[in-house]
Amino acid sequence: MFSCVFFGHRNMNVEPYREKLLHIITELIENNGVTQFYSGCRGSFDIYCSSLIHELKVRYPQIKNSMALAYLPDYAFRLPKYFDDSIYLLERQVPKRLAIIETNKRLADRADYIVAGVMNHGGGAYAAIEYAHKRKKPIISVIDGWEV
């Protein structure tokens, strides 16, 4: 079983990348054995990718879509409909301002593949991609011509 994580910008028009994302995800499932997908669900790229995984579960019932939590949930937490479950990866308490950064690092460490929706060299999504790149993780960009 292989896994994939999505890292992308919080505010991004993802709709133009729908077909490319579907192609990438299908290739990962059919040719690379990916059955586990992770997303933080904190921005438009994450949410969009999670909804695509949810759609693809009809054709690929073996895939699993997990929401990565940066913070421990409170009693009012409701898992968004796109997800099968949630996971909290931080082994120790970190300051709230670092929780997303540290969660992204743990996701990059855990994942076999990274799908990136990053257009510029700045922000949390870029930092996560840069971290994954340093760890020699395969990064698949939906943005043509973009590199770390």
Secondary structure by P-SEA (a helix, b strand, c coil): ccbbbbbbbcccccccaaaaaaaaaaaaaccccccbbbbccccaaaaaaaaaaaaaccccccbbbbbbbccccccccccccccccccccccccccccaaaaaaaaaaaaaccbbbbcccccccaaaaaaaaaaaaccbbbbccccccc
